[in-house]
Amino acid sequence: MIRGMWTGERVRDPVLVDAYAAVEDLASWSPWLPLVDAVPVAPREPGAYLLRDPATQVVVHVGMAGE
């Protein structure tokens, strides 16, 4: 994955960019998808997920799936 693609080009706050970069480095992440597109292909195993506001690309929810 190209660094910064995970963050989203609309995230401009340097504090958020640094925080997102730290999270990006923790694991392999699937590409961002709208929720409606992600549901049919979402893995059913344990894992983490992040939801972000499509307008600002700011992460608004973090959760765990598959447990």
C-alpha positions, 0 to 999 in steps of 0.5 A: 500500500502506498503510504498516505492512501490509507489516510485519505487525501482530505485529512489535512490536520497534521496531528490526525495524519500522524495518528493515522500513520501510526495506525496504518503501520500496525497491520495490513488494511483492506482498501476503504469502501463505502459500508454498503459495498463492504458488507457483502465482502467483509471477512467473518473472522476476528479483526478490527474495523474503522469507519470514517466520514466520507466528506472529511475522511476523519475516523468516527468509529473503531470496532472489532468484528467476528467475535 
